[in-house]
Amino acid sequence: MDIGAPELIIVLVVVLLLFGPGRISSVAREVGEGIRKFREGMQSSEPEAQEK
């Protein structure tokens, strides 16, 4: 299940229409922070899972 260029372009156009050009940077920043926190949470739980 690969995402090609046409699908990616369609998704980007829909995001642009939904959020507008000014809001996209803040949405991308929030998504990045969420991913970073998720990764940190996964890394901090790995030692606990290995101890059990």
Sequence and secondary structure as in RCSB ss.txt:
>XXXX:A:sequence
MDIGAPELIIVLVVVLLLFGPGRISSVAREVGEGIRKFREGMQSSEPEAQEK
>XXXX:A:secstr
    HHHHHHHHHHHHHHH TTTHHHHHHHHHHHHHHHHHHHHHHHHHHHH 
